[in-house]
Amino acid sequence: MAKTIRPGMRLNINDFTITYAPPTTDAPPTTDAQNSLNHMALLGETPHQESLNLSGNNLGCNALTTLLAASSSLSNLKELDLTFCNIGDEGMAALGAAAEHLSNLRWIMLCNNCLGDDSIEPLIQIINQCPLEVLG
């Protein structure tokens, strides 16, 4: 059954069925997580998106970067859950670079990811550019 996306609706990646068609080019195959993120990046075209829960999807840095490429379309995002997404320092760098487009972000969960010392600077960027109320 198709799901209708409405303004202000809370979206969870598990609410969607992702259909994967093999690439028609010589591009390397993508993972399920990357395919999911490609689909979620299309959801970024929904200008009123306020909440996005991607927790537990083992996305990795590349898939997160795909989502953040649509970050200018996610300007109304207030809640972002990236718990257990395996985003690492490179993913945090992409998140920090996108912080200027996430200026309404109030709640972000980053628990249980592989964040190291190189994640500190991007985290500071997020804190400085977003009116965060909850950081986990």
N, C-alpha and C positions, 0 to 999 in steps of 0.2 A: 504494500500500500504506500503510495507516495505521501510524503510529509510536506505540508505547506509551511513556509517560513513567513512569520509575521513580525512586524516591528516590535522590539522589546522582548521577543521570545528567547528563552534560555535554551541554547543548543548544546547538545552533547554528541560527540562523534559517534557514540554507540547507537544513536537514534536513526542513523542513516545506513542505507544499503549502498555499498560501493560496488559498481560493476567495472571490472577491469577488462579492457580490450588490449591484446598484444600490440606493442608498438609497430608502426608500419615503416619505421626507419631503422638504421643500424645503431640507434641509441642503445646504451646498456639498459637491461631490464631494471625496473624500479621495484622497491620493496612494497609490501602491503601498506606499511606506514606512509611511505612517500605517495602512494596512490591515494590514500586517505587524505593526506595533506593537500594534494592537488585539488581534490574535491572540496576540502574545507577552504582553500584559497578562493574558489569560486563563490563560496558563501560570504567571503569578504566583500563581495559586490553588494551585499545587503547593507545599505548605509545605516540602518538603525540597530545593527548587531550590538548587544550590550554584554553578553555573557558567552564564553566559549570554554567548554570543559574537554580537554584532550588527555586527561589523566590516564595513566596505565597503558598508553599506546606505544611505548618504546620508539618514539619518533626519530630520535637522533638529530644531529645538527643540520643535515641537509634538508630533511623534511620541514624542520622548523623554519629554516631560511626560506623555503618555498611559501610557507604561510605568511611570513613577515614581508615578502615581496608585495603582498596585498595590504600592507599595514596602513597605507593612506586611506584605504577603504574601511579600515577598522577603527576609525577615529572616535566612534561612539562607544568602543569597548570599555566596559567598567570592570569586568571580572574575567580573569584568565587563569585556568588551572592547568599547569604543566607538570604536575606530580607524576613521578615514575615515567618520565618521557625520554630519559637518557640523552639530555641535550648537551651536556658538557660545556667546556669553556668557549668553544667555537659558536655554539648555539646561543650562549649568553652574550657573546660579542655582537651577534646579529640582533638579539633582543635589545641590547643597549643602543645600537645604531638606529633601531626603529622607534625608540622611546619618544622621539619628538612627534610621531604620528599617533602615539597612544596616550595623548595628553589627558584623557578622561579616565585612565586606568586607576582604579581605587583598590583593587584586590588582586593579588597575584600569588599563586602557590608554585613554588619551585622545589619542594621537598623531594628527597630521594632521587636526585640527579647526580651526575658525576661532575660536580662543580669544584674547581680548584682555585688556586691563587689568581689565575688569569681571569676569573669571573668577578673579581672585586671591582675593577674599574667599570665594567658594563653595569653592574648592580648599582654603583654610585650614580651613573647616568640615569638609570631608571628612577631612582629615588629623587634625583634633582628635577626631573622633567615630568614626573607623574604625581598627582596628588594622592599617593598611596595611604590607605588606612589600615590595610592588612598585607603583610609580607610574610609568607611562610615557606 
